Amino acid sequence: MTDAIRSASTVLPEDLTKNTLSVLSNVEMEVRVELGKAKLTVKSLLSLASGDVIELDRPANAPVDVLVNGTLVAKGEVVVVDDEFGVRITEVVGKDSEESNPKDKR
């Protein structure tokens, strides 16, 4: 493929620079932090009252999952910043990780 045709039809990873990626800087993405999961019957869900506790499938000291548009991208720990919750990233998950796309595990 000639350089002229390649530049018109494809962008290779080595061609990407901060200037090329800056076009994406204002694209909004959903970032979700998952503490854990629980399964409840509809009956149990409807009987919940203020003060009830739902037990999750993770221990209290386990890292939380940070998902971007449903894909696991990092793990972290919950922190409090000015009376609001935040997440300190402790590990960035590689694209080769078997956990990197939790949708595939369903």
Secondary structure by P-SEA (a helix, b strand, c coil): ccaaaaaaccccccccccccccccccbbbbbbbbcbbbbbcaaaaaaccccbbbbccccccbbbbbbccccccbbbbbbbcccbbbbbbccccccccccccccccc
